[in-house]
Amino acid sequence: MEPDTDQLRQQLASCLGPLVERLSPSYRHALELADLEGISQTEAAPRLGLSVSGMKTRVQRARGQLRDRLLECCHVELDRRRSVTEIRPRGDGCEICGTHPR
């Protein structure tokens, strides 16, 4: 049986949490404000002492690092709309995010 969308989202969230924690503080804080707390990058920039363009750059780099780290430990498949259709650990599982083979 294929996992449903909610199961996939929960599985992805359980992988991303530990990976976000492993980002450097400057990238983690920028990502948390913009993507997790939903604060606009324009509003978040002064909180971190950055220009708006600096904030945008930092968030983009944080997202890139997060994506790269996720893909190092997990295989993620997306559909045409870029929705997750499958997520599974590579090899014997991932010690970083705690996923294990099924």
N, C-alpha and C positions, 0 to 999 in steps of 0.2 A: 504494500500500500504506500502511495506517495504521501509525503508530509504535506499538510495544508499550509497556506500562506502564513497563518499565525504561528505555527510550529517553526517554520523557516525563519521568521522574524525573531522569535525567541532564541533560536539557536544562534543566529547571527549576532544578536545583542549579547549573548553570553560569551561569544568570542571577542567582540569588540571592546567590552569593558576592560579586561586585563591588558589589551593592546593599547588602549588609550592611556592607561596608567603608566605604560612604559615609554611614552613620548617624553621628550625633555619638557621641563615645566613651561617654558615660553610657548612652545607649540601646543602643549596640552591645554593651557589656560585659554589661548586663542580659540582652539577648537571647541572647548567646553562652552565658552560664552556664545559663540556664533551658532554652533550646531546643536548643542545639547540644551542650552538655556533659551535659545531662540532670540537672542539679542542681535539686532542688526549690527553689521560690521562697522557701520558709521558710529553707532552708539558705543560699541565695545572698544574701538580704537583709543579714545582718551583714557579709558579705564586701565589700559595696559601701557599708556604712554607712547602710543604709536600714531603715525599718520594713518589716514584711511587706506591709502595705497599700501602702506606697510602692514596693516592689519589684513588686508586682502591677500597679500603675498604670504603672510604667516599662516593663515587658514588654509590656503591652497597647498603649501608645503606640508602642513600637518596632515591634511587629507591624503596627500600622496604617500607620506611615510606610513600612515595607517593602512592604506590599501596595500602597499608593498609588504608590510608585516603580516597582514591577513593572508595574502596569497602565498607567503612563504610557508605557512603552516596549514592552510586549508585550500581545498579546491572549491571554487565558487562558480556556479553556472548561472547565467542570466538569460532571460528571454529577450525578445525584440524590444520590449519596452524597458529593458534594463532592470526588471524585477528579478529577485533571486528565485531560482527554480530548484537549486540543489546546493547544499553546502556539506562538505565532508572533509575530515582531516586527511592530510597527505601522509603516507607511510603508516607508522604505528601510532599516530596521534600527535597531538601538540602539547608540549609541556607549558608553553607560554599561555595559551588560552584555555587549556584544560580539556580540549576535545579529545575524544577517544573513538576508535573505530567501532562501528556497530556490527 
